[in-house]
Amino acid sequence: MRILITAGGTREYIDPVRFISNASSGRMGYALARAALKAGHKVALISASDLQPPVGVDFVSVESAEDMFNAVKKLFPRCDCLIMAAAVADYTPARPSKTKIKRTNKPITIKLKPTSDILKWAGKYKNSKFRQRQLVVGFALEDKNIRRNAENKLREKNLDMIVANSPAAIGSDKSDVLIKTASSGWIKIANVDKVVSAGKIIRMLEN
């Protein structure tokens, strides 16, 4: 398969030196890239992480959610499977300053606007517009009602698989992972290294 993977947390700039981001390390996406390469697949990795990319991937470095969306739109038509492991920002500054914002003693208000929903776009345009058979995998980080919220995301965004976990997984080497496909029940992988869960995800996609 030709597998397209996204990784890392995007940066949404307030001004040229300050940005809004999240604590995603990108390790899960990179573990998936390595697992896919090991299994013999061709891998493209779109990354907003500072990690060193695995040898053998087609690597695209991005910063913002808009950058990532543009890269996905360019590469998606050529892939058999998209795995959206990146923690894409849900909001971005509506009017980022072109110059550094100076410090004052007064509070400031930053207006945010929603970013494009990359996963929803991929779920909408898979198969019919591009390749005959495309798989789209999403990740859901939930702090409550994990299964219910993740299953809603699976259905509403027309995904083939959802991988769910809690905020405890951020920056951690080991975590609990819940996996569900559109046609199966939940599978739980408890307290395992991201390398192990990445290998399991790739094997499930091959079946």
FENDATA-V505045 format. One record per run of one state. SS is the DSSP state (2 for helix, 1 for strand, 0 for the rest). FROM is the first residue (numbers start at 1). TO is the last residue. If there is no record, write none. Layout:
# FENDATA-V505045
ss:SS from:FROM to:TO
ss:SS from:FROM to:TO
This chain:
# FENDATA-V505045
ss:0 from:1 to:1
ss:1 from:2 to:7
ss:0 from:8 to:8
ss:1 from:9 to:9
ss:0 from:10 to:11
ss:1 from:12 to:13
ss:0 from:14 to:18
ss:1 from:19 to:20
ss:0 from:21 to:26
ss:2 from:27 to:38
ss:0 from:39 to:41
ss:1 from:42 to:47
ss:0 from:48 to:57
ss:1 from:58 to:61
ss:0 from:62 to:64
ss:2 from:65 to:76
ss:0 from:77 to:80
ss:1 from:81 to:84
ss:0 from:85 to:86
ss:1 from:87 to:87
ss:0 from:88 to:90
ss:1 from:91 to:93
ss:0 from:94 to:111
ss:1 from:112 to:114
ss:0 from:115 to:117
ss:2 from:118 to:125
ss:0 from:126 to:134
ss:1 from:135 to:141
ss:0 from:142 to:145
ss:2 from:146 to:156
ss:0 from:157 to:160
ss:1 from:161 to:165
ss:0 from:166 to:166
ss:2 from:167 to:169
ss:0 from:170 to:173
ss:1 from:174 to:181
ss:0 from:182 to:186
ss:1 from:187 to:193
ss:2 from:194 to:206
ss:0 from:207 to:207
